[in-house]
Amino acid sequence: MAQSLPGQMPAATTHKWRELALQRHAHFLELYQTGRWKLYYSEHDFLIRMREAVHLLESWDTLSAPAVEEKPASNA
């Protein structure tokens, strides 16, 4: 996975990546809720993967959020 992202990415691209991160997060959440994670991961490995999924979702949430437009200061 790339360590840095370009300064500007098209909104459609960031929304698609956010959706993938959301699906991954939901998958790990389901594994946790059902207990199926124990079939595939040790507790330590699962916690690492779950934290990574949460971090990626938060990152893509930030990147896909609409930019806040600054109002120009009025000269009064």
C-alpha positions in Angstrom: 0.0 0.0 0.0 1.3 3.5 -0.8 2.5 5.5 2.1 1.5 8.9 0.7 -1.4 10.1 -1.4 -1.3 12.8 -4.0 -2.3 16.2 -2.9 -5.6 16.2 -4.8 -7.6 13.1 -5.7 -10.9 13.2 -7.5 -13.8 13.0 -5.1 -15.2 9.9 -6.8 -11.9 8.1 -6.2 -11.8 8.9 -2.5 -15.5 7.9 -2.1 -14.8 4.5 -3.7 -11.8 3.9 -1.5 -13.8 5.0 1.6 -16.5 2.5 0.6 -14.0 -0.3 0.4 -12.6 0.6 3.8 -16.1 0.7 5.2 -16.8 -2.8 3.8 -13.5 -4.1 5.3 -14.4 -2.6 8.7 -17.8 -4.2 8.5 -16.3 -7.6 7.7 -14.0 -7.4 10.7 -16.8 -6.3 12.9 -18.9 -9.3 11.8 -16.0 -11.6 12.4 -15.7 -10.2 16.0 -19.5 -10.3 16.7 -19.8 -13.9 15.5 -16.5 -15.1 17.0 -15.4 -16.5 13.7 -12.2 -14.4 13.9 -10.8 -17.2 16.2 -10.8 -19.6 13.2 -8.5 -17.3 11.1 -6.4 -15.2 13.5 -4.7 -15.2 16.9 -6.1 -12.5 19.2 -3.0 -10.3 18.7 -3.2 -10.6 14.9 -6.9 -9.9 14.9 -6.5 -6.8 17.0 -3.8 -5.5 14.7 -6.0 -6.1 11.7 -9.1 -4.5 13.3 -7.1 -1.4 14.4 -5.8 -1.1 10.8 -9.3 -1.3 9.4 -10.5 1.4 11.8 -7.5 3.6 11.0 -8.0 3.2 7.2 -11.7 4.0 7.5 -11.0 7.2 9.6 -8.4 8.2 7.0 -10.7 7.8 4.1 -13.5 9.6 5.9 -11.1 12.5 6.3 -10.0 12.4 2.7 -13.5 12.0 1.3 -15.1 14.8 3.4 -16.0 17.8 1.4 -13.5 20.6 1.7 -14.5 23.5 3.9 -14.4 26.7 1.9 -12.8 29.6 3.7 -14.5 32.9 3.4 -12.3 35.7 2.4 -11.7 38.2 5.2 -13.5 41.4 4.7 -11.5 44.6 4.8 -13.3 46.8 7.3 
